[in-house]
Amino acid sequence: MELSFYLVSLLILLGLLSGIVSVIAGIGGGVFFVSIMTLLFLFPINVAVDTSTFIILFSSLAGFITYLRQKRTKVRLSLIFAAFSILGSILSSILFSFVHVESNVLKIIFAGTLLIAGINMIYKTLKTNKRTKNQTEEVIVFSLDSHDYKSNFKKSIPYFILAGFAANLLGIGGGIINSPSLNIILDFPIHNSTAISTSIVFFTAIYNTLVKLITGQIDVIVGIIISIGSIFGSIIGAKISKKMPKFYLKLFVAVVLIGLAITMFF
């Protein structure tokens, strides 16, 4: 593919927009990156998936550092969750080195998971908002250090493994499962859920990128160009996310999940 000034500018702009939306929703951005490369630039799906994994490493790093400075995530906490996500990626690497499964079947199953998660998040958000309107609003100070996530931690493990599995297979980061899992199952506030999800995506992307560099087909030049835009987009998205009210941020994440599910179905 010949890279003209116009094409380079377009790739950076698309990376910027994808980075903003991805970090706000805590989803990694792979769905956008893969779609851009396959639909707009006609990349083979395997090259798009591998290159997307490479891009996610840089975009999620920018988001992770920004969220760390905002004290919305912690390294130790993220590493605990990321360990199971990386395990999912390892299982995916092993399984699909021996077994071939139609990508369309996997996408339909995965899209169904997204759809259910998005609808569930909208339901809980509207229900919580209705309840708080009928009550005197209390200011609750949340602390990452004192939050009890261990009570339901075992329930969340399969979802983190599934996120890592999908991240390795489809090049989508895995945040589309991480964010709702952290918010719905482990009861982290949505602002922290998206931040921790971005952190998990980053640590998982380290493993996935190393694997793809050895066994995959990464288009490094295109990956770097899109990464330039996505890094700036990630920084902007993290700052926008901090200012968004909880109600609207939850709805935004849910709508993105449902939108991605519909896109995958078709």
N, C-alpha and C positions, 0 to 999 in steps of 0.2 A: 504494500500500500504506500503510495507516494504521499509524503507529508508536506502539504502546502501550508502557507501562513494561515489561510482561512481554516484549514482542517485542524491545525494545531490549536488555534484560538477556540474553535468549536469544542474540541475535546477538553480543553481547560475549563470552559464555561459549563459544560455538562458535568464535569467532575466537581466543580464548585457547587452547583445546585444539588447534586446527589449527596455531597458531603454535608450540606446544611440539613437536609431532610433526614439523612441517616443518623446523624449524631443527636438531633432533637428526639428522634424516636428510639435511639439506642439499638439500631438494627444492623449496623455494619456496612450496608450499602451495596452488597453484592448483587442483589436483584436488579438494581438500577444499572450497575456496571456491566453485568452480563447482557442485559437488555440493550444497552447502548451499543455494545460491540457486535451483537448478533443481528439486531434489527436494523440499525442505522449503517453499520460498516461491514455487515455480512461476514463477520468472523466465524469460523467453525466453532461449534458449541464447546468443544473440549479446550480450544485455545482461549476462548472467552472466559470459561470457568477458571482456568489456571491463572490467567492474567488478572482476573478479578480478585483472586486470593492475594496476589502480590500487591494490588492497589489498596485492599482492605488493611494490610499491615501498616501502611503509612497513614491512611486516613484515621484509623482507630487509635494509632499512637498519638496523633494530634489531639483527638478528643479525650483520650485517657489523661494526658498531661494537663489539659485545661480543667477537666473535672477533678483531678487530684488537687490542683491549686484552689478550686472552689470548695474542697473538703466534702465532696459529695460521693466519693468513693475511697476505698483503702486498698493498698497493694495486697496485704495479707488476706483480706476477705475475698478479693477478686481471684487470687491464686487458688483458694480453696475450691471455689466454684469452677474455675477454669480447668482444674485438674480433671474433672469429670467430662468437661467439654473436649479436652485434648484426648481423653480416653475414647470418646466417641469418634474422633477423627482417626485415631489409630485403628479402631475396629473397622472403620470405613475403608481405610487404606488396605488393610489385610483382606477384607471380604471381597472388594471389587478388583483385587488383583487376580482372583480366581473365578469369580462369578460375574456374569454379565446380566444386568437387569435393564429393561427398557426404561429410559429416562422419563417418558411420558407417564408411566405408572407411578414412579416415585414422586413426580411433580403433582399428580392428582392427590395422592395421599398427603403430601406435605401441604398442599393448598387447603385441603380439608382441615388440617390442624390449625392453620393460620385463621381460617374463617371462624372456627369455633372459638379460638382465643380472642379474636377481635370482637365478636358478638358478646361473649361473656364479659369482656372488659367494659363495653358500652353499657350493658345491663347493670353491672356493679357500680359504674360511675354515676349513672342516672339515679340509681337507688340510693347511693350515699349522698348525692346532692339534694335529693328530695328530703332525706332524713335530717340533714343539717339545716335546711331552711326552716324546719319546724322546731329546731332546738336553738338554745343560746350558743353561739359559736365560741368554742374554747381554743385558746392558743396552746398548742401542744409542741413542746420542744423535742425534736427528734435527735437521737444520738446514734451514730453507727456503732459506737463502742458498747452501748448498753442494749441495743436492739436484740430481742430474742428470736433469732431465725432458726435456731437448732430444733425447736419443737416440731416443725414441719419439714426439716431439711431432707429427711429420707424420701419424702414424697416428691421433692424437686429433682433428685438425682437423675431419674430416667429422662427428664426433660433437658437437663444440661448435656447428658450423653447424646440425646437425639439432636440437640443443637450442633454439637461438634461433628456428629455423623453427617448432617446435612451440609455443614460448612465445608467439609472436605470434599463431599461428593458434588455439590452444586455451586460452590464458590460464592455462597451468599452470606458468610459471616456467622450466622447462627443467632444473631440478636433478636430476630423475629420470634424466637421461642424464649430466649433469655429474659427479655423485658417483661412480658406478661407472667412468666414463672416467678420472677422476683417480686412482682407487685401483687399477684393474686395468691400464690402459694406461700411465699415467705413474708408477705405483708410489709415489704419495704415501700416507703412513699414513692410515688411515681417519679419524682425528680431524682431520687437516689437509684431507683430501678434502672432508668435509662443510662445513668452514669456508670453503675456497676456493670451493666450489660455491655457497654462500650469497652470497659476494662477487660471483661471476659473475652470479647471478640478479639482484642489486641493480643492477648497471651495465646489464644488458640491459633491466631493467624501466624504467629512466629513458627509454630510447628508445621502448619499447612504449607507455608511458603517454602520452608526448607525441603519438604517432601516434593512440592511441585517443581522446585529448581532442579532436583535430581531426576525425577521421573516424568515431569510434566512438559508442557509446551507454552511457557510464558513469553509473551511479546513484551520484552523489557522496555523498549522505546515508547510504545503506546501506553504501557503501564505507568511509566514515569510521568508522561505528559498529563494523563488523567489524574495521577496522584498529586501533582502540583495544585490543580484546582480543588481536589477533594480535601487536601490538608487545610487550605484557607477556609473552605466551606465548613469543615469540622470545627475549626476555632470559632467561626461566626455562629454556627448552630449551637454550640455549647453555651455561648453567651446569651443567645435568644432563649434557649431552654430555661435558663436560670430565672428569666423574667416572666415566663409564661405561668399563669395561674394553674393550680393542680387540675381543676376540672377540665380546662381546655387542653392541657397537655395529655391527659388520659384519653380524651376524645380524639386528639390528633393521632396518638399512637394506635388507637383502635381502628380509626379510619384507614391509616396506612396499612395495617395488617390486612384488613378486608380488601383494600384495593390491590394489594400484592397477591392475595388469594385469587381474586377474580382474574388478574393478569396471568397467573400461573395456569388456571383452568383453561384459558383460551389461547 
